[in-house]
Amino acid sequence: MSVASVFPRLEARLPSVQKPIQYVGGELNSVVKDWDCAASSESGGPTVRWALMYPDAYEVGLPNQGVQILYEVLNERDWIIAERTYSVWPDMERVMREGDEQGPIPQFTVDSHRPVGAFDLFGLSFSTELGYTNMLNALDLAGIPLHAVDRGEDDPVVIAGGHAAFNPEPISDFVDAAVLGDGEEVVLAISEVVREWKTEGRPGGRDELLRRLAVTGNIYVPRFYDVAYAADGSIEAVVPNRPGIPFRVRKHTLMDLDQWPYPANPLVPLAETVHERFSVEIFRGCTRGCRFCQAGMITRPVRERSIKTIGDMVENGIRKSGFEEVGLLSLSSADHTEIGEVAKGLADRYEGSNVSLSLPSTRVDAFNITLANEFSRNGRRSGLTFAPEGGSERMRKVINKMVSEDDLIRTVAAAYSHGWRQVKLYFMVGLPTETDEDVLQVADLARRVIAKGREVTGRNDIRCTVSIGGFVPKPHTPFQWAAQLDHETTDDRLKKLRDVVRDDKKYARAIGFRYHDGKPGIVEGLLSRGDRRVGRVIEEVWRDGGRFDGWSEHFSYDRWMSSAEKALAGTGVDVDWYTTRERDYDEVLPWEHLDSGLDKDWLWGDWEDALATADGADIEIEDCRWTPCYDCGVCPEMGTEIQVGPTGQKLLPLSVV
């Protein structure tokens, strides 16, 4: 039976909300299928229906490549429907809750405006934990019971993915399942399980479907695990509560990215979004070994796309989308073994056209002027961004970001001398063992950058923007045991740094200074290293009006702290226990039953190396792409291997038709 669109109920109300275009759908390359698409397909049988959500506003969610890839992979199957939904702004939420004579208007997909609650599966991709309150709002608007335990057979199976899903414990009350790692293959496997269960007449109801997902070993179903707590509030054990459920759930790793050249049909937004470009992921994973970086740790091993596949994806994406900017994405794009050939080949292809190329993430020690010139050959020369992360040489050694001050000065000197006028430097405050002096050295570094720019160019219009974020310890990294810096000390250090920069008469005007205060970082820390008890805090915040916590104008630290005090009363733990407390090796961490492939002893050893480096030891963990394996555990544990070039291929000129 078909499900009706809510658009007729919505359309008349759109003029009353801001940016109504974001709720209309109909983007170029979007897909709308019949509700019973499998009935008319060759395969026959039941249709499996996914509602995919990036839990943020349309302008942030639509460009998200993870959701776009899954949307396309799923819709390629003639028996699967995949549609998209995004968080609605407060003005639209009011309109939906007020509703009409039929009642409230439910959370809807933008593709066909079908109610999210009518789908089989509701998949949410979390790149940050600050989207959790938006998830609760979407569930409530959709009419889906907030708590997984209250859902019936006809409610969607709610599945979390993305980087934050590597510790889904804080949202375990609200999600039915979580997927760790790459999603392309696993969403198809989940769809097969759901289809088989529906074909058999839904035996055993919702519980049996979740059991079938859990026994695969790749899908975490929180309800099948019990958590026991010790008297001091720490976790005693996390164990399966029924036969056949694995003790550890493994992440999924996609090998041979050339076989998965997505997105092949990129969505072109109708409203303005945060990234107006076509993006190609040129490789996945990173083994540089930066100790703070969760993305680098959980996406191992490195898997490169070949130069030919990159070229094909760029050409197809430009043709299918009309975008004029192409971003070559990865965690450190200049580390691709054939980046020079990629840059030259693409620059040759598109020279004289309106297509510009960008390399959004570049390490200081991987950058070179030849590369930069190739990417700016069509005359579009944007600012350059580098991330030293630590203000002092000592801090960079502690975090294993082996970039010296001299490396940075050499790089920016070359950039300024070749016509660049602006450089952006990104740092973190609150890193383990950091002192005030480490942070104040950021000002010295910025001054040296400006001085060198003026020296090599003979000009005074040289700019350097210093951007500073607060460090948040993340699961599955060597710093997962570290104490987080309290927000008062964070703000104090930032104020001292700001005053030093402003008081410098010679350089102050040339240095831009951007920073975030320490309060949002404390909330992110609570959510990133929290356990199941933190779910009560999230729910309390949402009930108190919490929405869009990743947006400074909507975020309320006081709301989070008062909600935490209320929700954690009687548990023996508080916000400081989750954030500013250092852990030891023997403590059971909330995510230890979730296997990212990284060996706990290796992570602990790297944490000890960081502390030893802070005391003066000279320890560097090199990139295992170019050195012998140093036993992080991923490749043997996951049955994977590093896949890098060079392939020796070249990009051929495009033939004119």
ABEGO torsion letter per residue (X at the ends): XBBBBAAAAAAAAAAABBGAAAAAEGBBGBBBBBABAAAABAAEEBBBBBBBBBBBBAAAAAABAAAAAAAAAAAABAABBBBBBBBBBAAAAAAAAAEBAAEBBBBBBAAAGBBAAABABBBBBBABAAAAAAAAAAAAAAGBBABAAABBAABBBBBBBEAAAABAAAAAAABABBBBEBAAAAAAAAAAAAAAAAAAGGBGEAAAAAAAAAAAGABBBAAABBBBBBAAGBBABBBBABBGBBABBBBBBBBGAAABBOBABBBBBABBBABBBBBBBABBEBAAGBAABAAAAAAOBBBBBBAAAAAAAAAAAAAAAGBABBBBBBABAAABAAAAAAAAAAAAAABGBABBBBBABBBAAABBAAAAAAAAAAGBBBBBBBBAGBABAAAAAAAGBBBBAAAAAAAAAAAAAAGBABBBBBBBBGBBGBBAAAAAAAAAAAAAAAAAAAAAAGBAABBBBBBBBBBBBBBGBAAAABBBBBAAAAAAAAAAAAAAAAABAAAAAABBBBBBBAAAAAAAAAAAABBAAAAAAAAAAAAAGBBGAABAAABBAAAAAAAAAAAABGAGBBAAAAAABBBBAABBBAAAABBAGBBAAAAAAAAAAAAAAAAGBBBBBBBAAABBBAGAGAAAAAGBBBBBOBAGBBBBBBBBX
